């Protein structure tokens, strides 16, 4: 993670996003291994999977931040 005195984006969101990747790590690596048995890395279904993973983590990040603001 890049954290600077002059952030290029919301650092809280970035940290939560990356922590969610750690939380989903086991599921992610399991799923990716299955996908890579049938296609090349960063092509076809693999890139579709990576895009879905990023969108899912981004949605969870938004949900967490919104809940935090509601309860904060």
mmCIF file as Biopython writes it, N, C-alpha, C and O atoms, coordinates in Angstrom:
data_model
#
loop_
_atom_site.group_PDB
_atom_site.id
_atom_site.type_symbol
_atom_site.label_atom_id
_atom_site.label_alt_id
_atom_site.label_comp_id
_atom_site.label_asym_id
_atom_site.label_entity_id
_atom_site.label_seq_id
_atom_site.pdbx_PDB_ins_code
_atom_site.Cartn_x
_atom_site.Cartn_y
_atom_site.Cartn_z
_atom_site.occupancy
_atom_site.B_iso_or_equiv
_atom_site.auth_seq_id
_atom_site.auth_asym_id
_atom_site.pdbx_PDB_model_num
ATOM 1   N N  . UNK A ? 1  ? 0.842   -1.183  0.000   1.0 0.0 1  A 1 
ATOM 2   C CA . UNK A ? 1  ? 0.000   0.000   0.000   1.0 0.0 1  A 1 
ATOM 3   C C  . UNK A ? 1  ? 0.879   1.235   0.000   1.0 0.0 1  A 1 
ATOM 4   O O  . UNK A ? 1  ? 1.912   1.287   0.667   1.0 0.0 1  A 1 
ATOM 5   N N  . UNK A ? 2  ? 0.458   2.206   -0.745  1.0 0.0 2  A 1 
ATOM 6   C CA . UNK A ? 2  ? 1.176   3.469   -0.791  1.0 0.0 2  A 1 
ATOM 7   C C  . UNK A ? 2  ? 0.432   4.480   0.071   1.0 0.0 2  A 1 
ATOM 8   O O  . UNK A ? 2  ? -0.710  4.836   -0.220  1.0 0.0 2  A 1 
ATOM 9   N N  . UNK A ? 3  ? 1.081   4.934   1.121   1.0 0.0 3  A 1 
ATOM 10  C CA . UNK A ? 3  ? 0.495   5.952   1.982   1.0 0.0 3  A 1 
ATOM 11  C C  . UNK A ? 3  ? 1.489   7.105   2.030   1.0 0.0 3  A 1 
ATOM 12  O O  . UNK A ? 3  ? 2.655   6.919   2.378   1.0 0.0 3  A 1 
ATOM 13  N N  . UNK A ? 4  ? 1.017   8.298   1.679   1.0 0.0 4  A 1 
ATOM 14  C CA . UNK A ? 4  ? 1.907   9.451   1.601   1.0 0.0 4  A 1 
ATOM 15  C C  . UNK A ? 4  ? 1.310   10.639  2.339   1.0 0.0 4  A 1 
ATOM 16  O O  . UNK A ? 4  ? 0.159   10.596  2.774   1.0 0.0 4  A 1 
ATOM 17  N N  . UNK A ? 5  ? 2.094   11.694  2.476   1.0 0.0 5  A 1 
ATOM 18  C CA . UNK A ? 5  ? 1.597   12.940  3.053   1.0 0.0 5  A 1 
ATOM 19  C C  . UNK A ? 5  ? 0.639   13.652  2.105   1.0 0.0 5  A 1 
ATOM 20  O O  . UNK A ? 5  ? -0.177  14.467  2.533   1.0 0.0 5  A 1 
ATOM 21  N N  . UNK A ? 6  ? 0.743   13.340  0.817   1.0 0.0 6  A 1 
ATOM 22  C CA . UNK A ? 6  ? -0.140  13.905  -0.208  1.0 0.0 6  A 1 
ATOM 23  C C  . UNK A ? 6  ? -0.868  12.762  -0.899  1.0 0.0 6  A 1 
ATOM 24  O O  . UNK A ? 6  ? -0.498  12.367  -2.004  1.0 0.0 6  A 1 
ATOM 25  N N  . UNK A ? 7  ? -1.912  12.223  -0.250  1.0 0.0 7  A 1 
ATOM 26  C CA . UNK A ? 7  ? -2.578  11.046  -0.816  1.0 0.0 7  A 1 
ATOM 27  C C  . UNK A ? 7  ? -3.196  11.336  -2.180  1.0 0.0 7  A 1 
ATOM 28  O O  . UNK A ? 7  ? -3.706  12.426  -2.439  1.0 0.0 7  A 1 
ATOM 29  N N  . UNK A ? 8  ? -3.133  10.316  -3.048  1.0 0.0 8  A 1 
ATOM 30  C CA . UNK A ? 8  ? -3.706  10.442  -4.370  1.0 0.0 8  A 1 
ATOM 31  C C  . UNK A ? 8  ? -5.164  10.015  -4.374  1.0 0.0 8  A 1 
ATOM 32  O O  . UNK A ? 8  ? -5.874  10.241  -5.354  1.0 0.0 8  A 1 
ATOM 33  N N  . UNK A ? 9  ? -5.608  9.410   -3.306  1.0 0.0 9  A 1 
ATOM 34  C CA . UNK A ? 9  ? -7.013  9.026   -3.138  1.0 0.0 9  A 1 
ATOM 35  C C  . UNK A ? 9  ? -7.276  8.814   -1.653  1.0 0.0 9  A 1 
ATOM 36  O O  . UNK A ? 9  ? -6.374  8.957   -0.828  1.0 0.0 9  A 1 
ATOM 37  N N  . UNK A ? 10 ? -8.488  8.481   -1.325  1.0 0.0 10 A 1 
ATOM 38  C CA . UNK A ? 10 ? -8.886  8.294   0.069   1.0 0.0 10 A 1 
ATOM 39  C C  . UNK A ? 10 ? -8.113  7.126   0.680   1.0 0.0 10 A 1 
ATOM 40  O O  . UNK A ? 10 ? -8.325  5.973   0.306   1.0 0.0 10 A 1 
ATOM 41  N N  . UNK A ? 11 ? -7.224  7.425   1.613   1.0 0.0 11 A 1 
ATOM 42  C CA . UNK A ? 11 ? -6.388  6.383   2.210   1.0 0.0 11 A 1 
ATOM 43  C C  . UNK A ? 11 ? -7.193  5.399   3.048   1.0 0.0 11 A 1 
ATOM 44  O O  . UNK A ? 11 ? -6.881  4.208   3.062   1.0 0.0 11 A 1 
ATOM 45  N N  . UNK A ? 12 ? -8.226  5.874   3.748   1.0 0.0 12 A 1 
ATOM 46  C CA . UNK A ? 12 ? -9.047  4.971   4.547   1.0 0.0 12 A 1 
ATOM 47  C C  . UNK A ? 12 ? -9.681  3.909   3.645   1.0 0.0 12 A 1 
ATOM 48  O O  . UNK A ? 12 ? -9.677  2.723   3.975   1.0 0.0 12 A 1 
ATOM 49  N N  . UNK A ? 13 ? -10.210 4.334   2.536   1.0 0.0 13 A 1 
ATOM 50  C CA . UNK A ? 13 ? -10.822 3.414   1.586   1.0 0.0 13 A 1 
ATOM 51  C C  . UNK A ? 13 ? -9.794  2.428   1.039   1.0 0.0 13 A 1 
ATOM 52  O O  . UNK A ? 13 ? -10.089 1.241   0.902   1.0 0.0 13 A 1 
ATOM 53  N N  . UNK A ? 14 ? -8.609  2.900   0.730   1.0 0.0 14 A 1 
ATOM 54  C CA . UNK A ? 14 ? -7.545  2.037   0.198   1.0 0.0 14 A 1 
ATOM 55  C C  . UNK A ? 14 ? -7.152  0.972   1.213   1.0 0.0 14 A 1 
ATOM 56  O O  . UNK A ? 14 ? -6.992  -0.195  0.856   1.0 0.0 14 A 1 
ATOM 57  N N  . UNK A ? 15 ? -6.996  1.361   2.463   1.0 0.0 15 A 1 
ATOM 58  C CA . UNK A ? 15 ? -6.609  0.407   3.510   1.0 0.0 15 A 1 
ATOM 59  C C  . UNK A ? 15 ? -7.688  -0.649  3.705   1.0 0.0 15 A 1 
ATOM 60  O O  . UNK A ? 15 ? -7.389  -1.841  3.779   1.0 0.0 15 A 1 
ATOM 61  N N  . UNK A ? 16 ? -8.940  -0.215  3.787   1.0 0.0 16 A 1 
ATOM 62  C CA . UNK A ? 16 ? -10.044 -1.170  3.954   1.0 0.0 16 A 1 
ATOM 63  C C  . UNK A ? 16 ? -10.109 -2.113  2.763   1.0 0.0 16 A 1 
ATOM 64  O O  . UNK A ? 16 ? -10.279 -3.319  2.938   1.0 0.0 16 A 1 
ATOM 65  N N  . UNK A ? 17 ? -9.977  -1.578  1.556   1.0 0.0 17 A 1 
ATOM 66  C CA . UNK A ? 17 ? -10.015 -2.390  0.344   1.0 0.0 17 A 1 
ATOM 67  C C  . UNK A ? 17 ? -8.945  -3.480  0.389   1.0 0.0 17 A 1 
ATOM 68  O O  . UNK A ? 17 ? -9.231  -4.646  0.117   1.0 0.0 17 A 1 
ATOM 69  N N  . UNK A ? 18 ? -7.737  -3.108  0.725   1.0 0.0 18 A 1 
ATOM 70  C CA . UNK A ? 18 ? -6.643  -4.084  0.763   1.0 0.0 18 A 1 
ATOM 71  C C  . UNK A ? 18 ? -6.812  -5.092  1.898   1.0 0.0 18 A 1 
ATOM 72  O O  . UNK A ? 18 ? -6.458  -6.260  1.736   1.0 0.0 18 A 1 
ATOM 73  N N  . UNK A ? 19 ? -7.346  -4.664  3.040   1.0 0.0 19 A 1 
ATOM 74  C CA . UNK A ? 19 ? -7.617  -5.601  4.135   1.0 0.0 19 A 1 
ATOM 75  C C  . UNK A ? 19 ? -8.697  -6.611  3.742   1.0 0.0 19 A 1 
ATOM 76  O O  . UNK A ? 19 ? -8.640  -7.773  4.145   1.0 0.0 19 A 1 
ATOM 77  N N  . UNK A ? 20 ? -9.675  -6.168  2.959   1.0 0.0 20 A 1 
ATOM 78  C CA . UNK A ? 20 ? -10.701 -7.091  2.472   1.0 0.0 20 A 1 
ATOM 79  C C  . UNK A ? 20 ? -10.097 -8.137  1.531   1.0 0.0 20 A 1 
ATOM 80  O O  . UNK A ? 20 ? -10.530 -9.290  1.534   1.0 0.0 20 A 1 
ATOM 81  N N  . UNK A ? 21 ? -9.113  -7.752  0.735   1.0 0.0 21 A 1 
ATOM 82  C CA . UNK A ? 21 ? -8.420  -8.745  -0.092  1.0 0.0 21 A 1 
ATOM 83  C C  . UNK A ? 21 ? -7.779  -9.812  0.795   1.0 0.0 21 A 1 
ATOM 84  O O  . UNK A ? 21 ? -7.810  -10.996 0.459   1.0 0.0 21 A 1 
ATOM 85  N N  . UNK A ? 22 ? -7.206  -9.405  1.913   1.0 0.0 22 A 1 
ATOM 86  C CA . UNK A ? 22 ? -6.621  -10.383 2.838   1.0 0.0 22 A 1 
ATOM 87  C C  . UNK A ? 22 ? -7.690  -11.292 3.431   1.0 0.0 22 A 1 
ATOM 88  O O  . UNK A ? 22 ? -7.474  -12.496 3.574   1.0 0.0 22 A 1 
ATOM 89  N N  . UNK A ? 23 ? -8.829  -10.727 3.773   1.0 0.0 23 A 1 
ATOM 90  C CA . UNK A ? 23 ? -9.929  -11.501 4.337   1.0 0.0 23 A 1 
ATOM 91  C C  . UNK A ? 23 ? -10.430 -12.552 3.340   1.0 0.0 23 A 1 
ATOM 92  O O  . UNK A ? 23 ? -10.783 -13.665 3.729   1.0 0.0 23 A 1 
ATOM 93  N N  . UNK A ? 24 ? -10.458 -12.193 2.064   1.0 0.0 24 A 1 
ATOM 94  C CA . UNK A ? 24 ? -10.952 -13.093 1.020   1.0 0.0 24 A 1 
ATOM 95  C C  . UNK A ? 24 ? -9.855  -13.950 0.390   1.0 0.0 24 A 1 
ATOM 96  O O  . UNK A ? 24 ? -10.122 -14.678 -0.566  1.0 0.0 24 A 1 
ATOM 97  N N  . UNK A ? 25 ? -8.640  -13.878 0.902   1.0 0.0 25 A 1 
ATOM 98  C CA . UNK A ? 25 ? -7.477  -14.515 0.293   1.0 0.0 25 A 1 
ATOM 99  C C  . UNK A ? 25 ? -7.676  -16.006 0.007   1.0 0.0 25 A 1 
ATOM 100 O O  . UNK A ? 25 ? -7.410  -16.455 -1.108  1.0 0.0 25 A 1 
ATOM 101 N N  . UNK A ? 26 ? -8.136  -16.774 0.986   1.0 0.0 26 A 1 
ATOM 102 C CA . UNK A ? 26 ? -8.287  -18.223 0.796   1.0 0.0 26 A 1 
ATOM 103 C C  . UNK A ? 26 ? -9.284  -18.534 -0.312  1.0 0.0 26 A 1 
ATOM 104 O O  . UNK A ? 26 ? -9.014  -19.364 -1.181  1.0 0.0 26 A 1 
ATOM 105 N N  . UNK A ? 27 ? -10.422 -17.877 -0.283  1.0 0.0 27 A 1 
ATOM 106 C CA . UNK A ? 27 ? -11.426 -18.088 -1.323  1.0 0.0 27 A 1 
ATOM 107 C C  . UNK A ? 27 ? -10.879 -17.656 -2.680  1.0 0.0 27 A 1 
ATOM 108 O O  . UNK A ? 27 ? -11.067 -18.352 -3.678  1.0 0.0 27 A 1 
ATOM 109 N N  . UNK A ? 28 ? -10.216 -16.535 -2.719  1.0 0.0 28 A 1 
ATOM 110 C CA . UNK A ? 28 ? -9.661  -15.997 -3.956  1.0 0.0 28 A 1 
ATOM 111 C C  . UNK A ? 28 ? -8.653  -16.970 -4.563  1.0 0.0 28 A 1 
ATOM 112 O O  . UNK A ? 28 ? -8.755  -17.301 -5.744  1.0 0.0 28 A 1 
ATOM 113 N N  . UNK A ? 29 ? -7.702  -17.424 -3.791  1.0 0.0 29 A 1 
ATOM 114 C CA . UNK A ? 29 ? -6.668  -18.308 -4.341  1.0 0.0 29 A 1 
ATOM 115 C C  . UNK A ? 29 ? -7.258  -19.649 -4.767  1.0 0.0 29 A 1 
ATOM 116 O O  . UNK A ? 29 ? -6.836  -20.216 -5.775  1.0 0.0 29 A 1 
ATOM 117 N N  . UNK A ? 30 ? -8.221  -20.157 -4.017  1.0 0.0 30 A 1 
ATOM 118 C CA . UNK A ? 30 ? -8.899  -21.407 -4.380  1.0 0.0 30 A 1 
ATOM 119 C C  . UNK A ? 30 ? -9.601  -21.254 -5.726  1.0 0.0 30 A 1 
ATOM 120 O O  . UNK A ? 30 ? -9.439  -22.089 -6.616  1.0 0.0 30 A 1 
ATOM 121 N N  . UNK A ? 31 ? -10.370 -20.200 -5.867  1.0 0.0 31 A 1 
ATOM 122 C CA . UNK A ? 31 ? -11.109 -19.950 -7.108  1.0 0.0 31 A 1 
ATOM 123 C C  . UNK A ? 31 ? -10.171 -19.725 -8.284  1.0 0.0 31 A 1 
ATOM 124 O O  . UNK A ? 31 ? -10.401 -20.234 -9.381  1.0 0.0 31 A 1 
ATOM 125 N N  . UNK A ? 32 ? -9.124  -18.967 -8.049  1.0 0.0 32 A 1 
ATOM 126 C CA . UNK A ? 32 ? -8.189  -18.664 -9.125  1.0 0.0 32 A 1 
ATOM 127 C C  . UNK A ? 32 ? -7.489  -19.925 -9.626  1.0 0.0 32 A 1 
ATOM 128 O O  . UNK A ? 32 ? -7.276  -20.069 -10.830 1.0 0.0 32 A 1 
ATOM 129 N N  . UNK A ? 33 ? -7.133  -20.827 -8.740  1.0 0.0 33 A 1 
ATOM 130 C CA . UNK A ? 33 ? -6.488  -22.074 -9.156  1.0 0.0 33 A 1 
ATOM 131 C C  . UNK A ? 33 ? -7.395  -22.881 -10.074 1.0 0.0 33 A 1 
ATOM 132 O O  . UNK A ? 33 ? -6.939  -23.443 -11.070 1.0 0.0 33 A 1 
ATOM 133 N N  . UNK A ? 34 ? -8.669  -22.938 -9.740  1.0 0.0 34 A 1 
ATOM 134 C CA . UNK A ? 34 ? -9.634  -23.663 -10.580 1.0 0.0 34 A 1 
ATOM 135 C C  . UNK A ? 34 ? -9.730  -23.015 -11.960 1.0 0.0 34 A 1 
ATOM 136 O O  . UNK A ? 34 ? -9.738  -23.709 -12.977 1.0 0.0 34 A 1 
ATOM 137 N N  . UNK A ? 35 ? -9.802  -21.698 -11.992 1.0 0.0 35 A 1 
ATOM 138 C CA . UNK A ? 35 ? -9.917  -20.973 -13.257 1.0 0.0 35 A 1 
ATOM 139 C C  . UNK A ? 35 ? -8.658  -21.171 -14.104 1.0 0.0 35 A 1 
ATOM 140 O O  . UNK A ? 35 ? -8.750  -21.371 -15.315 1.0 0.0 35 A 1 
ATOM 141 N N  . UNK A ? 36 ? -7.492  -21.116 -13.472 1.0 0.0 36 A 1 
ATOM 142 C CA . UNK A ? 36 ? -6.239  -21.223 -14.218 1.0 0.0 36 A 1 
ATOM 143 C C  . UNK A ? 36 ? -5.989  -22.628 -14.781 1.0 0.0 36 A 1 
ATOM 144 O O  . UNK A ? 36 ? -5.124  -22.800 -15.640 1.0 0.0 36 A 1 
ATOM 145 N N  . UNK A ? 37 ? -6.735  -23.631 -14.310 1.0 0.0 37 A 1 
ATOM 146 C CA . UNK A ? 37 ? -6.610  -24.968 -14.887 1.0 0.0 37 A 1 
ATOM 147 C C  . UNK A ? 37 ? -7.107  -24.984 -16.325 1.0 0.0 37 A 1 
ATOM 148 O O  . UNK A ? 37 ? -6.681  -25.812 -17.131 1.0 0.0 37 A 1 
ATOM 149 N N  . UNK A ? 38 ? -8.019  -24.055 -16.642 1.0 0.0 38 A 1 
ATOM 150 C CA . UNK A ? 38 ? -8.668  -24.071 -17.949 1.0 0.0 38 A 1 
ATOM 151 C C  . UNK A ? 38 ? -8.361  -22.876 -18.845 1.0 0.0 38 A 1 
ATOM 152 O O  . UNK A ? 38 ? -8.837  -22.824 -19.979 1.0 0.0 38 A 1 
ATOM 153 N N  . UNK A ? 39 ? -7.585  -21.925 -18.365 1.0 0.0 39 A 1 
ATOM 154 C CA . UNK A ? 39 ? -7.302  -20.764 -19.218 1.0 0.0 39 A 1 
ATOM 155 C C  . UNK A ? 39 ? -5.974  -20.116 -18.810 1.0 0.0 39 A 1 
ATOM 156 O O  . UNK A ? 39 ? -5.427  -20.403 -17.745 1.0 0.0 39 A 1 
ATOM 157 N N  . UNK A ? 40 ? -5.475  -19.243 -19.674 1.0 0.0 40 A 1 
ATOM 158 C CA . UNK A ? 40 ? -4.206  -18.572 -19.422 1.0 0.0 40 A 1 
ATOM 159 C C  . UNK A ? 40 ? -4.388  -17.423 -18.427 1.0 0.0 40 A 1 
ATOM 160 O O  . UNK A ? 40 ? -5.447  -16.802 -18.351 1.0 0.0 40 A 1 
ATOM 161 N N  . UNK A ? 41 ? -3.337  -17.168 -17.680 1.0 0.0 41 A 1 
ATOM 162 C CA . UNK A ? 41 ? -3.360  -16.077 -16.706 1.0 0.0 41 A 1 
ATOM 163 C C  . UNK A ? 41 ? -3.524  -14.738 -17.422 1.0 0.0 41 A 1 
ATOM 164 O O  . UNK A ? 41 ? -2.890  -14.483 -18.446 1.0 0.0 41 A 1 
ATOM 165 N N  . UNK A ? 42 ? -4.374  -13.904 -16.871 1.0 0.0 42 A 1 
ATOM 166 C CA . UNK A ? 42 ? -4.668  -12.554 -17.382 1.0 0.0 42 A 1 
ATOM 167 C C  . UNK A ? 42 ? -5.226  -12.552 -18.799 1.0 0.0 42 A 1 
ATOM 168 O O  . UNK A ? 42 ? -5.022  -11.603 -19.555 1.0 0.0 42 A 1 
ATOM 169 N N  . UNK A ? 43 ? -5.935  -13.630 -19.151 1.0 0.0 43 A 1 
ATOM 170 C CA . UNK A ? 43 ? -6.637  -13.702 -20.427 1.0 0.0 43 A 1 
ATOM 171 C C  . UNK A ? 43 ? -7.979  -14.377 -20.200 1.0 0.0 43 A 1 
ATOM 172 O O  . UNK A ? 43 ? -8.131  -15.154 -19.258 1.0 0.0 43 A 1 
ATOM 173 N N  . UNK A ? 44 ? -8.944  -14.091 -21.044 1.0 0.0 44 A 1 
ATOM 174 C CA . UNK A ? 44 ? -10.230 -14.796 -21.031 1.0 0.0 44 A 1 
ATOM 175 C C  . UNK A ? 44 ? -10.928 -14.785 -19.683 1.0 0.0 44 A 1 
ATOM 176 O O  . UNK A ? 44 ? -11.148 -13.736 -19.076 1.0 0.0 44 A 1 
ATOM 177 N N  . UNK A ? 45 ? -11.272 -16.002 -19.229 1.0 0.0 45 A 1 
ATOM 178 C CA . UNK A ? 45 ? -12.025 -16.137 -17.974 1.0 0.0 45 A 1 
ATOM 179 C C  . UNK A ? 45 ? -11.239 -15.656 -16.764 1.0 0.0 45 A 1 
ATOM 180 O O  . UNK A ? 45 ? -11.827 -15.187 -15.790 1.0 0.0 45 A 1 
ATOM 181 N N  . UNK A ? 46 ? -9.919  -15.768 -16.814 1.0 0.0 46 A 1 
ATOM 182 C CA . UNK A ? 46 ? -9.119  -15.316 -15.675 1.0 0.0 46 A 1 
ATOM 183 C C  . UNK A ? 46 ? -9.263  -13.810 -15.474 1.0 0.0 46 A 1 
ATOM 184 O O  . UNK A ? 46 ? -9.445  -13.351 -14.346 1.0 0.0 46 A 1 
ATOM 185 N N  . UNK A ? 47 ? -9.185  -13.050 -16.541 1.0 0.0 47 A 1 
ATOM 186 C CA . UNK A ? 47 ? -9.316  -11.590 -16.404 1.0 0.0 47 A 1 
ATOM 187 C C  . UNK A ? 47 ? -10.737 -11.228 -15.978 1.0 0.0 47 A 1 
ATOM 188 O O  . UNK A ? 47 ? -10.933 -10.272 -15.228 1.0 0.0 47 A 1 
ATOM 189 N N  . UNK A ? 48 ? -11.734 -11.986 -16.453 1.0 0.0 48 A 1 
ATOM 190 C CA . UNK A ? 48 ? -13.123 -11.761 -16.015 1.0 0.0 48 A 1 
ATOM 191 C C  . UNK A ? 48 ? -13.234 -11.993 -14.505 1.0 0.0 48 A 1 
ATOM 192 O O  . UNK A ? 48 ? -13.887 -11.229 -13.794 1.0 0.0 48 A 1 
ATOM 193 N N  . UNK A ? 49 ? -12.580 -13.066 -14.029 1.0 0.0 49 A 1 
ATOM 194 C CA . UNK A ? 49 ? -12.588 -13.361 -12.595 1.0 0.0 49 A 1 
ATOM 195 C C  . UNK A ? 49 ? -11.923 -12.240 -11.805 1.0 0.0 49 A 1 
ATOM 196 O O  . UNK A ? 49 ? -12.460 -11.796 -10.791 1.0 0.0 49 A 1 
ATOM 197 N N  . UNK A ? 50 ? -10.768 -11.784 -12.258 1.0 0.0 50 A 1 
ATOM 198 C CA . UNK A ? 50 ? -10.056 -10.718 -11.553 1.0 0.0 50 A 1 
ATOM 199 C C  . UNK A ? 50 ? -10.895 -9.442  -11.499 1.0 0.0 50 A 1 
ATOM 200 O O  . UNK A ? 50 ? -10.921 -8.762  -10.474 1.0 0.0 50 A 1 
ATOM 201 N N  . UNK A ? 51 ? -11.575 -9.116  -12.586 1.0 0.0 51 A 1 
ATOM 202 C CA . UNK A ? 51 ? -12.449 -7.936  -12.605 1.0 0.0 51 A 1 
ATOM 203 C C  . UNK A ? 51 ? -13.606 -8.093  -11.626 1.0 0.0 51 A 1 
ATOM 204 O O  . UNK A ? 51 ? -13.955 -7.148  -10.919 1.0 0.0 51 A 1 
ATOM 205 N N  . UNK A ? 52 ? -14.204 -9.290  -11.582 1.0 0.0 52 A 1 
ATOM 206 C CA . UNK A ? 52 ? -15.303 -9.542  -10.634 1.0 0.0 52 A 1 
ATOM 207 C C  . UNK A ? 52 ? -14.805 -9.433  -9.193  1.0 0.0 52 A 1 
ATOM 208 O O  . UNK A ? 52 ? -15.482 -8.863  -8.337  1.0 0.0 52 A 1 
ATOM 209 N N  . UNK A ? 53 ? -13.623 -9.979  -8.933  1.0 0.0 53 A 1 
ATOM 210 C CA . UNK A ? 53 ? -13.051 -9.903  -7.590  1.0 0.0 53 A 1 
ATOM 211 C C  . UNK A ? 53 ? -12.871 -8.447  -7.173  1.0 0.0 53 A 1 
ATOM 212 O O  . UNK A ? 53 ? -13.249 -8.067  -6.065  1.0 0.0 53 A 1 
ATOM 213 N N  . UNK A ? 54 ? -12.302 -7.641  -8.048  1.0 0.0 54 A 1 
ATOM 214 C CA . UNK A ? 54 ? -12.079 -6.224  -7.724  1.0 0.0 54 A 1 
ATOM 215 C C  . UNK A ? 54 ? -13.402 -5.492  -7.492  1.0 0.0 54 A 1 
ATOM 216 O O  . UNK A ? 54 ? -13.507 -4.685  -6.568  1.0 0.0 54 A 1 
ATOM 217 N N  . UNK A ? 55 ? -14.410 -5.764  -8.320  1.0 0.0 55 A 1 
ATOM 218 C CA . UNK A ? 55 ? -15.714 -5.121  -8.146  1.0 0.0 55 A 1 
ATOM 219 C C  . UNK A ? 55 ? -16.361 -5.536  -6.835  1.0 0.0 55 A 1 
ATOM 220 O O  . UNK A ? 55 ? -16.967 -4.714  -6.148  1.0 0.0 55 A 1 
ATOM 221 N N  . UNK A ? 56 ? -16.231 -6.819  -6.487  1.0 0.0 56 A 1 
ATOM 222 C CA . UNK A ? 56 ? -16.804 -7.321  -5.235  1.0 0.0 56 A 1 
ATOM 223 C C  . UNK A ? 56 ? -16.132 -6.669  -4.029  1.0 0.0 56 A 1 
ATOM 224 O O  . UNK A ? 56 ? -16.810 -6.223  -3.104  1.0 0.0 56 A 1 
ATOM 225 N N  . UNK A ? 57 ? -14.810 -6.614  -4.040  1.0 0.0 57 A 1 
ATOM 226 C CA . UNK A ? 57 ? -14.081 -5.987  -2.932  1.0 0.0 57 A 1 
ATOM 227 C C  . UNK A ? 57 ? -14.417 -4.496  -2.856  1.0 0.0 57 A 1 
ATOM 228 O O  . UNK A ? 57 ? -14.548 -3.951  -1.760  1.0 0.0 57 A 1 
ATOM 229 N N  . UNK A ? 58 ? -14.555 -3.842  -3.991  1.0 0.0 58 A 1 
ATOM 230 C CA . UNK A ? 58 ? -14.918 -2.419  -4.002  1.0 0.0 58 A 1 
ATOM 231 C C  . UNK A ? 58 ? -16.308 -2.211  -3.401  1.0 0.0 58 A 1 
ATOM 232 O O  . UNK A ? 58 ? -16.526 -1.250  -2.663  1.0 0.0 58 A 1 
ATOM 233 N N  . UNK A ? 59 ? -17.246 -3.103  -3.711  1.0 0.0 59 A 1 
ATOM 234 C CA . UNK A ? 59 ? -18.596 -2.992  -3.136  1.0 0.0 59 A 1 
ATOM 235 C C  . UNK A ? 59 ? -18.564 -3.193  -1.622  1.0 0.0 59 A 1 
ATOM 236 O O  . UNK A ? 59 ? -19.194 -2.441  -0.878  1.0 0.0 59 A 1 
ATOM 237 N N  . UNK A ? 60 ? -17.826 -4.212  -1.167  1.0 0.0 60 A 1 
ATOM 238 C CA . UNK A ? 60 ? -17.699 -4.431  0.276   1.0 0.0 60 A 1 
ATOM 239 C C  . UNK A ? 60 ? -17.046 -3.230  0.960   1.0 0.0 60 A 1 
ATOM 240 O O  . UNK A ? 60 ? -17.434 -2.870  2.071   1.0 0.0 60 A 1 
ATOM 241 N N  . UNK A ? 61 ? -16.076 -2.619  0.322   1.0 0.0 61 A 1 
ATOM 242 C CA . UNK A ? 61 ? -15.415 -1.432  0.875   1.0 0.0 61 A 1 
ATOM 243 C C  . UNK A ? 61 ? -16.422 -0.308  1.047   1.0 0.0 61 A 1 
ATOM 244 O O  . UNK A ? 61 ? -16.464 0.334   2.097   1.0 0.0 61 A 1 
ATOM 245 N N  . UNK A ? 62 ? -17.234 -0.066  0.025   1.0 0.0 62 A 1 
ATOM 246 C CA . UNK A ? 62 ? -18.261 0.983   0.088   1.0 0.0 62 A 1 
ATOM 247 C C  . UNK A ? 62 ? -19.263 0.698   1.198   1.0 0.0 62 A 1 
ATOM 248 O O  . UNK A ? 62 ? -19.635 1.598   1.951   1.0 0.0 62 A 1 
ATOM 249 N N  . UNK A ? 63 ? -19.696 -0.549  1.300   1.0 0.0 63 A 1 
ATOM 250 C CA . UNK A ? 63 ? -20.652 -0.932  2.349   1.0 0.0 63 A 1 
ATOM 251 C C  . UNK A ? 63 ? -20.051 -0.667  3.723   1.0 0.0 63 A 1 
ATOM 252 O O  . UNK A ? 63 ? -20.704 -0.073  4.581   1.0 0.0 63 A 1 
ATOM 253 N N  . UNK A ? 64 ? -18.820 -1.100  3.936   1.0 0.0 64 A 1 
ATOM 254 C CA . UNK A ? 64 ? -18.160 -0.909  5.228   1.0 0.0 64 A 1 
ATOM 255 C C  . UNK A ? 64 ? -18.032 0.575   5.565   1.0 0.0 64 A 1 
ATOM 256 O O  . UNK A ? 64 ? -18.337 0.988   6.683   1.0 0.0 64 A 1 
ATOM 257 N N  . UNK A ? 65 ? -17.585 1.366   4.609   1.0 0.0 65 A 1 
ATOM 258 C CA . UNK A ? 65 ? -17.424 2.813   4.855   1.0 0.0 65 A 1 
ATOM 259 C C  . UNK A ? 65 ? -18.751 3.482   5.165   1.0 0.0 65 A 1 
ATOM 260 O O  . UNK A ? 65 ? -18.817 4.348   6.036   1.0 0.0 65 A 1 
ATOM 261 N N  . UNK A ? 66 ? -19.811 3.093   4.463   1.0 0.0 66 A 1 
ATOM 262 C CA . UNK A ? 66 ? -21.135 3.664   4.723   1.0 0.0 66 A 1 
ATOM 263 C C  . UNK A ? 66 ? -21.669 3.261   6.081   1.0 0.0 66 A 1 
ATOM 264 O O  . UNK A ? 66 ? -22.281 4.075   6.773   1.0 0.0 66 A 1 
ATOM 265 N N  . UNK A ? 67 ? -21.445 2.001   6.476   1.0 0.0 67 A 1 
ATOM 266 C CA . UNK A ? 67 ? -21.867 1.565   7.805   1.0 0.0 67 A 1 
ATOM 267 C C  . UNK A ? 67 ? -21.105 2.313   8.891   1.0 0.0 67 A 1 
ATOM 268 O O  . UNK A ? 67 ? -21.676 2.693   9.913   1.0 0.0 67 A 1 
ATOM 269 N N  . UNK A ? 68 ? -19.822 2.520   8.665   1.0 0.0 68 A 1 
ATOM 270 C CA . UNK A ? 68 ? -18.981 3.223   9.611   1.0 0.0 68 A 1 
ATOM 271 C C  . UNK A ? 68 ? -19.471 4.672   9.791   1.0 0.0 68 A 1 
ATOM 272 O O  . UNK A ? 68 ? -19.509 5.179   10.912  1.0 0.0 68 A 1 
ATOM 273 N N  . UNK A ? 69 ? -19.841 5.325   8.698   1.0 0.0 69 A 1 
ATOM 274 C CA . UNK A ? 69 ? -20.343 6.707   8.773   1.0 0.0 69 A 1 
ATOM 275 C C  . UNK A ? 69 ? -21.679 6.756   9.508   1.0 0.0 69 A 1 
ATOM 276 O O  . UNK A ? 69 ? -21.930 7.680   10.282  1.0 0.0 69 A 1 
ATOM 277 N N  . UNK A ? 70 ? -22.539 5.763   9.268   1.0 0.0 70 A 1 
ATOM 278 C CA . UNK A ? 70 ? -23.855 5.700   9.918   1.0 0.0 70 A 1 
ATOM 279 C C  . UNK A ? 70 ? -23.716 5.548   11.427  1.0 0.0 70 A 1 
ATOM 280 O O  . UNK A ? 70 ? -24.419 6.201   12.198  1.0 0.0 70 A 1 
ATOM 281 N N  . UNK A ? 71 ? -22.798 4.674   11.836  1.0 0.0 71 A 1 
ATOM 282 C CA . UNK A ? 71 ? -22.642 4.352   13.248  1.0 0.0 71 A 1 
ATOM 283 C C  . UNK A ? 71 ? -21.609 5.239   13.947  1.0 0.0 71 A 1 
ATOM 284 O O  . UNK A ? 71 ? -21.453 5.171   15.166  1.0 0.0 71 A 1 
ATOM 285 N N  . UNK A ? 72 ? -20.909 6.066   13.177  1.0 0.0 72 A 1 
ATOM 286 C CA . UNK A ? 72 ? -19.825 6.855   13.727  1.0 0.0 72 A 1 
ATOM 287 C C  . UNK A ? 72 ? -20.291 8.114   14.312  1.0 0.0 72 A 1 
ATOM 288 O O  . UNK A ? 72 ? -19.485 8.894   14.820  1.0 0.0 72 A 1 
#
